[in-house]
Amino acid sequence: MRLYNALGLPVRSIQQSALTMGLANGSRIISLPGDEKNIRGYSNVKLLVIDEAARVPDSLYLTIRPMLAVSRGRLICLSTPFGKRGWFHDAWTGSEEWERFPSHRRRMPTHYSRVPGRGTTGFGAGAGMAQEYQCSFEDAVDQIFAYEDIMAAIADDLKPLVVG
């Protein structure tokens, strides 16, 4: 609603609640929960926006994609990276046709703050900065195996080992 208000109320609103807005031109804006069990049933969606897309589980993404099938609607995903995993990473780094618009903050200053009892904490270097400000997919801090090592261990040309 804040964005709608900031745009100067471009189309008259005929209905508003915390999660839904109906507009005089027949459009509806609906905010859905991030739970695939509770969002089924929507179809003919013209525009689907996924915020923090890298944090949306694969199961939820696979549930919402059919909402665009009838309308051949548009899907817009907004996010910073969240590790080398999931559908968003695959979409960003894969060969599937997506329009990608990276946004980089090259000159991010290092910020420091003093936390009582904990000393000085810093932010501005490492994987956190690379993901948040440089659109870089990084391995998780607690990841045991590097993404590249996992991918190198996978081969499509091998037959499965069947024990029995």
C-alpha positions as CSV (number, residue, x, y, z in Angstrom):
1,M,0.0,0.0,0.0
2,R,2.9,2.3,0.7
3,L,4.1,2.0,-2.9
4,Y,0.6,2.7,-4.2
5,N,0.3,5.8,-2.1
6,A,3.8,6.9,-3.1
7,L,2.8,6.6,-6.8
8,G,0.0,9.2,-6.1
9,L,-2.9,6.7,-6.1
10,P,-2.7,6.1,-9.9
11,V,-6.0,4.1,-10.1
12,R,-8.9,4.5,-7.7
13,S,-9.0,1.9,-5.0
14,I,-12.4,0.3,-4.4
15,Q,-11.4,-2.1,-1.6
16,Q,-8.5,-2.4,0.8
17,S,-7.5,-4.7,3.6
18,A,-4.2,-5.6,5.1
19,L,-3.6,-8.3,2.4
20,T,-5.8,-7.3,-0.6
21,M,-6.5,-4.3,-2.7
22,G,-9.2,-4.1,-5.4
23,L,-8.8,-1.3,-8.1
24,A,-11.5,0.5,-10.1
25,N,-10.0,-0.9,-13.4
26,G,-10.8,-4.5,-12.2
27,S,-7.2,-5.4,-11.1
28,R,-6.6,-7.0,-7.7
29,I,-3.4,-7.1,-5.7
30,I,-3.3,-10.0,-3.3
31,S,-0.5,-10.7,-0.8
32,L,-0.2,-14.5,-0.3
33,P,1.5,-16.4,2.5
34,G,4.7,-18.2,1.9
35,D,3.2,-21.6,2.4
36,E,2.3,-23.8,-0.6
37,K,-0.5,-25.5,1.2
38,N,-2.4,-22.2,1.6
39,I,-2.1,-20.6,-1.8
40,R,-3.5,-23.1,-4.3
41,G,-6.5,-22.2,-6.5
42,Y,-5.4,-18.9,-8.1
43,S,-5.3,-18.9,-11.9
44,N,-5.2,-16.4,-14.8
45,V,-2.7,-14.3,-12.9
46,K,-1.3,-11.5,-15.1
47,L,1.7,-10.5,-12.8
48,L,3.2,-12.6,-10.1
49,V,5.9,-10.9,-7.9
50,I,8.1,-13.0,-5.6
51,D,10.0,-10.9,-3.1
52,E,13.1,-12.4,-1.4
53,A,12.9,-15.1,-4.1
54,A,16.1,-16.8,-3.1
55,R,14.5,-17.7,0.2
56,V,11.3,-19.2,-1.3
57,P,11.5,-23.0,-1.2
58,D,11.4,-25.0,-4.4
59,S,8.0,-26.5,-3.3
60,L,6.4,-23.1,-3.1
61,Y,7.9,-22.0,-6.4
62,L,6.6,-25.1,-8.2
63,T,3.1,-24.5,-6.7
64,I,2.8,-20.9,-7.9
65,R,4.2,-21.3,-11.5
66,P,0.9,-22.8,-12.8
67,M,-0.9,-19.6,-11.7
68,L,0.6,-18.1,-14.9
69,A,-0.3,-20.9,-17.3
70,V,-3.7,-19.6,-18.5
71,S,-2.8,-15.9,-18.7
72,R,0.7,-16.5,-19.9
73,G,1.4,-13.9,-17.2
74,R,4.7,-12.4,-16.2
75,L,6.8,-13.5,-13.2
76,I,9.1,-11.0,-11.5
77,C,11.5,-12.2,-8.8
78,L,13.3,-9.8,-6.5
79,S,16.1,-11.0,-4.2
80,T,19.6,-10.9,-3.0
81,P,21.3,-14.3,-3.4
82,F,21.0,-16.8,-0.6
83,G,23.7,-19.4,-1.3
84,K,24.2,-21.7,-4.2
85,R,21.0,-23.7,-3.8
86,G,17.4,-23.7,-4.9
87,W,15.3,-22.7,-7.9
88,F,16.4,-19.0,-7.7
89,H,20.1,-19.9,-7.9
90,D,19.3,-22.3,-10.8
91,A,17.3,-19.7,-12.6
92,W,20.0,-17.0,-12.1
93,T,22.9,-19.2,-13.1
94,G,21.3,-21.6,-15.6
95,S,20.6,-21.4,-19.3
96,E,16.8,-21.0,-19.0
97,E,15.5,-17.8,-20.7
98,W,15.2,-15.2,-17.9
99,E,15.9,-11.5,-18.1
100,R,18.4,-10.8,-15.3
101,F,19.1,-7.4,-13.9
102,P,21.9,-7.6,-11.4
103,S,22.4,-4.6,-9.0
104,H,25.8,-4.1,-7.5
105,R,26.9,-1.8,-4.8
106,R,30.6,-1.5,-5.6
107,R,31.7,1.1,-3.0
108,M,30.1,-0.2,0.1
109,P,31.7,1.3,3.1
110,T,32.6,-0.9,6.1
111,H,30.4,-0.1,9.0
112,Y,31.3,-0.7,12.6
113,S,29.2,-0.5,15.7
114,R,29.9,-1.1,19.3
115,V,27.7,-3.6,21.0
116,P,27.8,-3.4,24.8
117,G,29.6,-6.5,26.2
118,R,30.6,-7.8,22.7
119,G,33.1,-5.2,21.5
120,T,33.2,-3.9,18.0
121,T,31.4,-5.7,15.2
122,G,32.0,-5.0,11.6
123,F,30.1,-5.6,8.4
124,G,31.5,-4.9,5.0
125,A,33.6,-7.8,3.9
126,G,33.3,-11.5,3.2
127,A,30.4,-13.7,1.9
128,G,27.7,-11.6,3.6
129,M,28.8,-8.4,1.8
130,A,29.3,-10.3,-1.5
131,Q,25.7,-11.7,-1.4
132,E,24.0,-8.6,-0.1
133,Y,25.8,-5.9,-2.1
134,Q,27.5,-7.6,-5.1
135,C,24.8,-10.0,-6.3
136,S,27.2,-13.0,-5.7
137,F,26.0,-16.5,-4.8
138,E,28.2,-17.7,-2.1
139,D,28.6,-21.0,-0.2
140,A,26.9,-21.1,3.1
141,V,29.1,-20.4,6.1
142,D,28.3,-23.8,7.7
143,Q,28.4,-25.7,4.4
144,I,30.6,-28.9,4.7
145,F,31.3,-29.4,1.0
146,A,31.9,-26.6,-1.5
147,Y,29.3,-26.2,-4.2
148,E,31.8,-26.7,-7.0
149,D,33.0,-30.0,-5.4
150,I,29.4,-31.3,-5.2
151,M,28.7,-30.4,-8.8
152,A,32.0,-32.1,-9.9
153,A,30.8,-35.3,-8.3
154,I,27.6,-35.4,-10.4
155,A,27.6,-37.1,-13.7
156,D,24.6,-37.5,-16.1
157,D,26.3,-40.2,-18.2
158,L,26.6,-42.9,-15.5
159,K,24.2,-45.7,-15.0
160,P,22.7,-46.0,-11.5
161,L,24.2,-48.6,-9.2
162,V,21.6,-51.1,-8.4
163,V,22.2,-53.4,-5.4
164,G,20.0,-56.4,-5.0
